Amino acid sequence: MEAAAVMAIVLANGGGQGPDGQDFIGIVCLLLINSTISFIEENNAGNAAASLMAHLAPKTKSALTGESLPVTKRTGDEVFSGSTCKHGEFEAVVIATGVHSLFGKAAHLVDSIEVVGHFQQVIYKLELFHLY
């Protein structure tokens, strides 16, 4: 568009009264309108992205514990399996595995429950009905 504006002013034919700038002015007005709209849209998109990032908290502690807000850890602090380092770096020492870990204890508790759900009861009744 800038090249078209330059060409319009260079190739303008004034008919003896100077250059005819209507095409040039029209193209420059379109350029100004286009740049204004682009600026407003980019500004709105930037604000929307910033707002979205402010409302979305990264999961930085543990998916197991359900905590989703960033947590600052210092030397000697405990972190859980599934933790993500959002800034910087860290070294960790594994202190528990299997059923001795927090995740293992939760899995063991779920596995040790012997409750028969409604769906299982229906399937069991259907199996009994077909056997007799």
C-alpha positions, 0 to 999 in steps of 0.5 A, spaced: 500 500 500 505 504 501 508 503 494 501 504 491 501 511 495 508 513 492 506 511 485 500 515 485 503 521 487 509 520 482 504 518 476 499 523 478 497 528 472 495 535 475 493 537 468 497 544 469 495 545 476 500 541 480 499 534 482 492 530 483 493 528 490 486 525 490 489 517 489 494 519 494 490 521 499 485 516 499 491 510 499 494 514 505 487 514 509 486 507 507 493 506 510 491 510 517 485 506 518 488 499 517 494 501 521 489 503 527 484 497 526 491 493 526 493 496 533 486 496 536 486 488 535 493 487 537 492 491 543 485 487 545 489 480 543 494 482 548 490 484 553 486 477 552 492 473 552 494 477 559 488 476 562 487 468 560 494 467 563 493 471 569 486 466 570 490 460 568 494 457 574 500 452 572 500 446 575 506 446 579 505 442 585 502 436 584 496 433 580 495 428 586 494 433 591 490 437 586 494 443 588 494 448 582 497 454 584 505 455 584 508 454 590 515 456 592 520 451 595 526 452 598 532 447 600 529 441 604 522 442 602 518 436 600 516 435 593 511 430 590 511 426 584 508 429 578 511 436 580 513 441 575 519 446 576 516 452 573 522 457 574 529 455 575 532 448 577 532 443 582 535 436 585 531 431 588 532 425 592 527 419 592 525 418 599 519 413 598 517 408 593 511 404 591 505 403 597 510 408 601 509 414 597 503 418 597 501 416 590 502 409 592 498 410 599 492 413 595 492 407 590 492 402 596 486 405 599 482 405 593 484 398 591 483 395 598 475 398 598 471 392 597 464 396 595 460 393 589 457 398 585 450 399 582 453 397 575 457 391 578 450 389 582 446 389 575 452 385 571 452 380 577 444 379 577 444 378 569 450 373 570 446 369 575 439 370 571 443 367 565 446 361 569 439 358 571 
